[in-house]
Amino acid sequence: MATLLVNTGKAIVTNYLNGGAATQPKYVAWGTGAGTTGATDTTLFTEVTPRVSGTTSQVTTSTTNDTFQVVGTQTAGTSETITNAGLFDASTSGNLFVKGDFTGIPLNTSDSIQFTFKIQFS
């Protein structure tokens, strides 16, 4: 399993730090395709469901407010097996911020998964 702040995610962070008008990466999406997450990925493996806007916060992992957290719940429109998930800076298209792949999670129609993404800066 791999979970990464991908290259486009790093660009979002440095754009913001440089005073740019970065959009908050809070849109949760999932996919059903196979693969291993890589730093140069810009999309999910077979993204299938409309993205949902997650709830953002700062949390403490090791040092006060060192972690950006997004929590969002996706609901399956059909029976499918989810294999990867990520955060984007737009509800459609946009830039991938962080992506993770995992062993497939089979879902029936109307099943849901609450994803919690934690990006710690240490």
Secondary structure, DSSP 4 states (H G I P E B T S, - for coil): --EEE-HHHHHHHHHHHTT--PPP--EEEEE-------TT--S-SSB-S--EEPEEEEE-SSSTT-EEEEEEEEE-SSSEEEEEEEEESSSSS--EEEEEEEEEEEE-TT-EEEEEEEEE--
